[in-house]
Amino acid sequence: MFGDVVRNQTASMAAELSGSANEAETANSEAEKAGKKAVTDAAKAGGLNAYNETASKASAR
């Protein structure tokens, strides 16, 4: 999830520098969504007992 945030923020900066406000806004919005999802996922209880399930979900993204 954190990678999605960084990737979208970088895209937002690149779009802003190129003068494309619409693309910058879209990338910024996607970064915000990814950040919120990361916070939600981090709040979930985790442990090695759920490792396989968690790894499967992560690899499906």
Order of alpha helices (4+ residues) and beta strands (2+ residues): alpha-alpha-alpha
